[in-house]
């Protein structure tokens, strides 16, 4: 960890575009899977399904 303090890290933050939507949803899905495995609760996927449904219904596809 001490070695990390000596590294120069750069983070670029920019506004997401529609072109980024698929990648963002894929990353979100991986986060939900990780959380479900951590807590042993796979009902979390209903939140992911809601998000994907919301995006689709609102024309962000």
LINDAUR-V948083 format. One record per backbone hydrogen bond with DSSP energy under -0.5 kcal/mol. CO is the residue of the C=O (numbers start at 0). NH is the residue of the N-H. If there is no record, write none. Layout:
co:CO nh:NH
co:CO nh:NH
This chain:
co:0 nh:4
co:1 nh:4
co:1 nh:5
co:2 nh:5
co:3 nh:6
co:6 nh:8
co:10 nh:12
co:11 nh:13
co:16 nh:19
co:17 nh:20
co:19 nh:23
co:20 nh:24
co:21 nh:25
co:22 nh:26
co:23 nh:27
co:24 nh:28
co:25 nh:29
co:26 nh:30
co:27 nh:31
co:28 nh:32
co:29 nh:33
co:30 nh:34
co:31 nh:35
co:32 nh:36
co:33 nh:37
co:34 nh:38
co:35 nh:39
co:35 nh:40
co:40 nh:43
co:41 nh:44
co:42 nh:45
co:43 nh:46
co:43 nh:47
co:44 nh:48
co:45 nh:49
co:46 nh:50
co:47 nh:51
co:48 nh:52
co:49 nh:53
co:50 nh:54
co:51 nh:55
co:52 nh:56
co:53 nh:57
co:54 nh:59
co:55 nh:58
